[in-house]
Amino acid sequence: MTALTDLRQITTYVNMDTFKKIEDARSHVSRSAFVANVLEIAFGDYRIGVD
């Protein structure tokens, strides 16, 4: 887990279909926490500048 001082806010807009998918999938988790978890998973092994 990242320390709170290392966190940065991201604000974005999504279309209604994507919003509904997020709402359906997130269950009891807050929207921001759910999206943050998805982004951490998506970029967890992402290596910048490596082909």
Buried (B, 14 or more C-beta within 10 A) or exposed (E): EEEEEEEEEEEEEEEEEEEEEBEEEBEEEEEEEBBBEEEEEEEEEEEEEEE
